[in-house]
Amino acid sequence: MNKPLVVFDKVKKHFGNFVAVKELDFEIREGEFLAIMGPSGCGKTTTLRMLAGLEAPSMGEIRLNDRVMNDVAPHERDTPLVWQSLALFPFLTARENVEFGLKMRGVDKAERRERALKWLDKMGILEFSDRHISTLSGGQKQRVALARSLVMEPQILLLDEPLSALDAHLVIRMQAVLTDLQRELGITFVYVTHSQSEAFAMADRVIIMGKGEIAQIGTPKDIYREPANQFVAEFVGRNNILSGKVASVDGDTARITTQSGAFTVPTNEVHLIEGHDASFVISADLVHIAKDEPAEANNAFCKLISEEFVGSMVTLFLEDAQGHEFKVQMQERELSKFDLHSGDEIWLSWDTQSAHVLNQS
């Protein structure tokens, strides 16, 4: 495991009486791609701005390479930020935009030009070096903004929703550009986004934030398959969440009684007590459908309400007799075998080990 490059040590941030960040304790490792996700107002952008030096912590310390950064000015940090708006100079050419930071640092003209052209070439837009920003496409502007930050050869690059203004096909292309760059250069990337698909496609680890605090830190797979609590389970993915009372505990499995029926779940090291409340989650892609009652103990009889198609994948939205919503995600070619229509009834089932019990915190 790589050593920590950045440490947030009991960091809090408030604006007057409003607490934007309650308390952050986490590390950013050298050479990793870390994504920070969460709903609007959760504190993720404030966290990034504190790391960039645009906001000062109200309490606690932010350390970069063991140096306390709380009072270090933004221009004295090695933490360039790629903005959502890109913040390029429209009256300059692509090359001049890339050269700007080097010029501010007193790098001579010949070296500035050489380094700027090198990075524009690396970004695949060398042919546009003398074009003004206003004449470039969204994807080309994005690459200029990246080149402008990376030409400074920083240890860490901060990105604040940099792909949010791009068309869907450009987002996919730029995801590949960013991940390839990060792996090639070994630079630490800290990436703030609302988009689960972006974070999960690119990041080594993901931080989920809610109401100014960290709800979970982990790999994309860990967060998707093993959400730490109900907030994460609701925020991430197409999850089915059921709540009820613990009917029994038998070794590493338990029986939970819900309004939709009684289901067997793995305890996954959560301390379950008979008679107490408990919730569990099953990812929509781990639920099976069948026209006949399945042999599995975990099943539910539901009515199809609607379908959502996304390319080759489809999400089914169903309800059981108690009005609880279930979601099933599957390949369209598999679904076509069932010839389902709105209002049709069908059985759902899932393996016991596919369920994940949530912490009650």
C-alpha positions in Angstrom: 0.0 0.0 0.0 1.3 3.4 -1.0 2.1 5.9 1.8 -0.3 8.8 2.6 0.3 11.9 0.6 -2.6 14.0 2.2 -4.0 13.7 5.6 -7.3 15.2 6.8 -7.0 15.3 10.6 -10.2 16.1 12.4 -11.0 18.8 9.8 -14.2 20.8 10.3 -15.6 23.7 8.2 -18.4 26.1 9.1 -19.7 29.3 7.5 -21.2 31.3 10.3 -23.7 28.9 12.0 -23.8 26.6 9.0 -21.7 23.5 9.4 -20.5 22.4 5.9 -18.1 19.7 7.0 -18.6 18.1 10.5 -15.3 16.2 10.9 -13.1 14.5 8.4 -10.5 12.0 9.2 -9.0 10.3 6.2 -5.9 9.8 4.1 -5.2 10.2 0.4 -2.6 7.8 -0.8 0.3 8.6 -3.1 -0.5 7.7 -6.7 -4.2 6.8 -6.1 -7.3 7.9 -7.9 -9.8 9.0 -5.2 -13.3 10.0 -6.0 -15.6 11.9 -3.6 -19.3 11.5 -4.2 -22.5 12.6 -2.5 -25.7 14.6 -3.0 -25.7 18.4 -3.4 -24.7 20.1 -0.2 -23.0 17.1 1.3 -19.6 19.0 1.7 -17.6 17.3 -1.1 -16.8 20.5 -3.0 -15.9 22.3 0.3 -13.6 19.4 1.1 -11.8 19.8 -2.3 -11.6 23.6 -1.9 -10.0 23.2 1.5 -7.4 20.9 -0.1 -6.8 23.5 -2.9 -6.4 26.3 -0.3 -9.5 28.2 -1.4 -11.1 27.7 2.0 -9.4 27.4 5.4 -10.5 24.7 7.9 -12.4 26.0 10.9 -10.7 23.3 13.0 -8.2 20.5 12.4 -5.3 20.1 10.1 -4.8 19.3 6.4 -1.3 17.9 5.8 0.5 17.5 2.4 3.7 15.5 2.6 3.6 16.0 6.4 3.4 19.8 6.0 0.5 21.5 7.6 -1.3 23.4 4.8 -4.0 25.3 6.7 -2.4 28.7 6.2 -0.6 28.1 2.9 -1.9 30.3 0.0 -3.3 28.5 -3.1 -0.6 29.7 -5.4 2.1 28.3 -3.0 0.6 24.8 -3.0 1.2 22.0 -5.5 -2.5 21.3 -5.8 -3.9 22.6 -9.2 -7.6 22.4 -9.6 -9.5 21.7 -12.8 -12.8 23.5 -12.5 -16.2 22.4 -13.7 -16.3 25.6 -15.8 -12.7 24.9 -16.9 -11.9 28.6 -16.3 -9.9 29.0 -19.5 -8.9 32.4 -20.9 -11.0 32.9 -24.1 -8.7 35.6 -25.5 -5.7 33.2 -25.4 -4.8 30.3 -27.7 -4.7 26.7 -26.4 -0.9 26.9 -26.1 -1.0 30.2 -24.3 -3.6 28.9 -21.8 -1.3 25.9 -21.1 1.7 28.2 -20.7 0.0 30.6 -18.3 0.9 28.9 -15.1 4.5 28.5 -16.2 4.7 32.2 -17.1 3.5 33.1 -13.6 6.3 31.0 -12.2 8.9 32.8 -14.2 9.7 30.0 -16.7 11.4 31.4 -19.8 9.5 31.7 -23.1 11.3 28.9 -24.9 10.8 26.3 -22.1 7.2 27.4 -21.7 6.5 26.8 -25.3 8.3 23.4 -25.4 6.5 22.1 -22.3 3.1 23.4 -23.4 3.4 21.8 -26.9 4.5 18.5 -25.2 1.4 18.4 -23.1 -1.0 19.4 -25.9 0.6 16.6 -27.9 0.1 14.1 -25.0 -3.5 15.2 -24.9 -3.9 14.6 -28.6 -4.7 18.2 -29.5 -1.3 19.5 -30.7 -2.9 20.6 -34.0 -5.1 23.0 -32.2 -2.3 24.7 -30.2 -2.7 28.1 -32.0 -6.5 28.0 -32.0 -8.3 30.3 -29.7 -10.3 28.6 -26.9 -13.7 29.9 -28.3 -13.2 27.9 -31.5 -12.6 24.6 -29.7 -15.2 21.9 -28.8 -16.1 20.9 -25.3 -13.9 17.9 -25.3 -10.9 19.9 -26.7 -11.4 22.6 -24.1 -11.4 19.9 -21.4 -8.0 18.6 -22.7 -6.6 22.1 -22.7 -7.6 22.5 -19.0 -6.0 19.2 -18.1 -2.8 20.1 -20.0 -2.7 23.5 -18.2 -2.7 21.8 -14.8 -0.5 18.9 -15.7 2.2 21.0 -17.3 3.1 22.1 -13.8 4.0 18.5 -13.0 2.1 18.4 -9.7 2.1 15.6 -7.2 -1.7 15.8 -6.9 -4.4 17.0 -9.3 -7.8 18.1 -8.0 -10.9 17.9 -10.3 -14.3 19.4 -9.6 -16.9 17.7 -11.7 -14.8 18.3 -14.9 -17.0 16.2 -17.2 -20.4 17.4 -16.2 -20.9 19.8 -19.1 -19.9 17.3 -21.8 -22.1 15.1 -24.0 -22.5 11.5 -22.9 -20.2 10.1 -25.6 -17.5 12.6 -24.7 -17.8 11.7 -21.0 -16.9 8.1 -21.8 -14.0 9.2 -23.9 -12.6 11.6 -21.3 -12.9 8.9 -18.6 -10.5 6.8 -20.6 -8.2 9.8 -21.1 -8.2 10.6 -17.4 -7.6 7.0 -16.2 -4.8 6.4 -18.8 -3.1 9.7 -17.8 -3.3 8.9 -14.1 -1.8 5.5 -14.5 0.9 6.7 -16.8 2.0 9.6 -14.7 1.4 8.1 -11.2 0.0 11.5 -10.1 -2.6 11.4 -7.3 -6.1 12.4 -8.6 -8.9 13.7 -6.3 -12.1 13.8 -8.3 -15.4 15.3 -7.0 -18.5 14.1 -8.9 -22.3 13.5 -8.6 -21.9 10.6 -11.1 -21.7 7.1 -9.8 -20.7 5.8 -13.2 -17.8 8.2 -13.4 -16.5 7.5 -9.9 -16.9 3.7 -10.2 -15.3 3.5 -13.6 -12.2 5.5 -12.7 -11.4 5.5 -9.0 -9.3 3.2 -6.9 -11.3 4.2 -3.9 -14.5 6.2 -3.4 -15.6 8.4 -0.5 -19.4 8.7 -0.1 -20.3 11.9 1.8 -23.6 12.9 3.3 -24.6 15.9 5.5 -21.0 17.0 5.9 -19.5 13.7 7.0 -18.1 10.5 5.5 -20.6 7.7 5.2 -18.2 5.2 3.7 -14.7 4.9 2.1 -13.9 1.8 0.0 -13.3 0.4 -3.4 -16.1 0.8 -5.9 -16.9 -2.9 -5.6 -17.0 -2.8 -1.8 -19.3 0.2 -1.8 -21.6 -1.2 -4.4 -21.9 -4.7 -2.9 -21.4 -3.9 0.7 -22.9 -0.5 1.5 -22.1 0.5 5.1 -25.5 1.8 6.0 -28.9 2.7 4.5 -27.8 6.1 3.3 -25.1 4.6 1.1 -27.4 1.8 -0.1 -30.0 4.3 -1.2 -27.5 6.6 -2.8 -25.5 4.0 -4.7 -26.8 1.7 -7.4 -30.1 0.0 -8.0 -30.6 -1.5 -4.6 -33.6 -3.3 -3.0 -33.8 -2.4 0.7 -36.0 -4.4 3.1 -36.5 -3.7 6.8 -38.1 -5.7 9.6 -37.4 -7.6 12.8 -34.8 -10.3 13.5 -36.8 -13.5 13.9 -33.9 -15.8 14.6 -30.1 -16.0 14.4 -28.4 -19.3 13.5 -24.6 -19.1 13.3 -23.7 -17.0 10.3 -27.2 -16.6 9.0 -30.4 -14.9 10.3 -34.1 -14.8 9.5 -35.6 -11.3 9.1 -39.3 -10.8 9.0 -40.5 -7.9 6.9 -43.9 -6.8 5.5 -43.0 -8.6 2.3 -42.2 -11.9 4.0 -39.5 -13.6 6.0 -36.0 -13.8 4.4 -32.7 -15.5 5.3 -29.6 -13.3 5.2 -25.9 -13.7 6.0 -25.0 -11.8 9.2 -21.8 -10.5 7.5 -20.4 -9.8 11.0 -23.2 -7.4 12.0 -24.4 -8.1 15.5 -28.1 -9.1 15.1 -30.4 -9.6 18.1 -33.7 -11.4 18.0 -36.6 -9.0 18.2 -34.5 -6.0 17.1 -34.9 -4.0 14.0 -32.7 -4.9 11.0 -32.4 -3.9 7.3 -30.7 -5.7 4.4 -30.0 -4.9 0.8 -30.0 -6.9 -2.5 -28.5 -5.4 -5.6 -30.9 -5.3 -8.5 -28.6 -7.3 -10.7 -28.5 -10.2 -8.2 -32.3 -10.7 -8.3 -33.6 -13.4 -10.6 -37.1 -13.6 -12.3 -39.2 -16.7 -13.0 -42.8 -17.4 -14.1 -43.1 -20.3 -11.7 -42.5 -20.2 -8.0 -38.7 -20.8 -7.4 -37.2 -23.3 -5.0 -35.1 -20.6 -3.3 -36.3 -19.6 0.2 -35.9 -15.9 -0.6 -38.6 -15.1 -3.1 -41.4 -12.6 -3.7 -44.4 -12.6 -6.0 -44.7 -9.2 -7.7 -46.5 -7.3 -10.4 -44.5 -5.5 -13.2 -45.1 -1.7 -13.0 -42.6 -0.3 -15.5 -39.3 -0.8 -17.4 -36.3 1.4 -18.0 -34.0 0.7 -20.9 -30.4 1.9 -21.0 -28.7 0.4 -24.0 -28.6 -3.4 -23.6 -29.5 -3.2 -19.9 -33.1 -2.9 -18.6 -34.3 -2.2 -15.1 -37.7 -3.6 -14.1 -39.7 -1.9 -11.4 -42.2 -4.2 -9.6 -44.4 -4.2 -6.6 -45.5 -7.0 -4.2 -49.0 -7.3 -2.7 -47.9 -5.1 0.2 -46.9 -2.2 -2.1 -43.1 -2.6 -1.6 -41.1 -1.8 -4.7 -38.5 -4.2 -6.0 -36.0 -3.5 -8.8 -34.4 -6.1 -11.1 -31.6 -5.3 -13.5 -30.8 -7.6 -16.4 -29.7 -7.9 -20.0 -32.4 -7.1 -22.5 -31.8 -10.3 -24.4 -32.5 -12.3 -21.2 -35.6 -10.3 -20.5 -37.0 -10.9 -24.0 -37.4 -14.6 -23.2 -40.1 -13.8 -20.7 -42.3 -11.6 -23.0 -43.4 -9.5 -20.1 -45.9 -6.6 -20.2 -47.0 -4.0 -17.7 -49.3 -5.6 -15.1 -47.9 -9.1 -15.5 -47.1 -11.1 -12.4 -43.8 -12.8 -11.9 -41.7 -14.4 -9.1 -38.4 -12.8 -7.9 -35.7 -14.7 -6.0 -32.2 -14.3 -4.8 -29.5 -16.3 -3.1 -29.0 -15.9 0.6 -25.4 -14.8 0.1 -26.5 -12.1 -2.3 -28.1 -10.1 0.6 -26.1 -7.7 2.7 -27.2 -6.7 6.2 -26.9 -3.0 6.9 -25.5 -1.4 10.0 -28.2 0.4 11.9 -26.2 3.5 12.6 
